[in-house]
């Protein structure tokens, strides 16, 4: 069943996107892992990052309730599956001689299967009032699903590695992945219609809310960078690049709305390009082309969705 589901998802993505996305993600992941694995302390961020990614993916699975009713021992199989997914990372750490980090990666990965589904973690009657505006529903739901705890863990790791600029930078990269999970799920079209007055105005509002909250939550990491070896200039450049990348992820969400698979594919491609090509001379023009294309496509897509909704309502 899992093989059939994976095959259907790959066909939905399309072979052209897979041909571009696969090598880009491999290059980006290899570069990030290679940088962390060669650092005496940064290597320990890899097991934590892998565990957080697996935990986030597990808690958002839509088939947990079905598995619980059809296979009572399903968590054992999921633990094995997550161990298999983490094995390539552990092997790469072994290549660099990071035996402890490799073992910790294999130890932490299966425990993601023990976590409950995000929607079952807390009763709706007992949810505390969110500090974020209800309009920023990605942030409200994301923080309730464990994003707040992930932020605290990443901030603690950045404080621990404050002496090296790599620590806060890796923490910012981890925080971006957490926000990527929040912005990878399209809202129902009814929410979009109620909030939208026009494609341009809607996008500006979504970007203002998303980037505003992102700047506030990323400010401690920026402060750690500014007070460390990177200095104020280096911290400012990193923060601007980080916020610009998040803006592209928000635009990608509405450029391919409401197809969740296409949204996540393009967002992964954006992250892969951003991680694989810094310093390459083609990176600035490629980034400008991507930004212009996503702005045009997101407005075009929203105009089509809103026009269709108005015709249905009339």
Helices and strands as residue ranges (DSSP letters): H 2-13, H 15-37, H 43-59, H 64-70, H 74-95, H 99-109, G 110-114, G 118-120, G 124-126, H 137-142, I 143-147, H 148-160, H 165-182, H 189-195, H 199-226, H 231-255, H 260-276, H 283-313
